[in-house]
Amino acid sequence: MNRIRGELSKVSPFDDPVDHVLWVPAENVQANEYNPNLVAPDEMELLHTSIRLDDFTQPIVSYRIDSDRYEITDGFHRNKVGRYPDIAQRHHGYLPLSVIDKPLDERMGSTIRHNRARGTHQIRSMSDIVVSLAKMGWSDERIEESLGMDLDEVIRLKQVSGLKEAFQDHTFSKSWVEFERTYYAK
């Protein structure tokens, strides 16, 4: 089935990951280490009900680690519910995946965009990701644009993780120097 879908994808006019959904054994799918998304028990039960009644309506977004192992970019909770006995039995232990091929920093950005689009993320974990992206060379402007934030939010999230490390490469305004020069240099 995956091979046939692969061949169809080659001739498809679309180059979107959702155009080539793979069914992969659940044991070959693993969580990432950076997802700050949490779902309350009531929402998890609702997700279980949704998948039980409607089946999977969207695949789990993943990254191919090697020939048969995948890491989740978005869809950790669909993955979790897909392993519940009733759902796993119905799908023969397989999970639907769409695969993106991006480096880690861009996958982290994808995870955050997916989470924020649904309105769920944890502040501390978001802070850790913002600092990680900054360490990977992302500018505040790139973080703003890629994660859908404004500069104030980026700065606040950097502050959560500690000022020294978060702001070590930040370019600050010279306004205080100008203030001192104007009022105290006489």
Secondary structure, DSSP 8 states (H G I E B T S, - for coil): -HHHHHHHHHH-S---GGGS-EEEEGGGEE--S-------HHHHHHHHHHHHHH--SS-EEEEE-SSS-EEEEE-HHHHHHHTSHHHHHHTTTEEEEEE----HHHHHHHHHHHHHHHT---HHHHHHHHHHHHHTT--HHHHHHHHT--HHHHHHHHHHT-HHHHTTT----SHHHHHHHHHH--
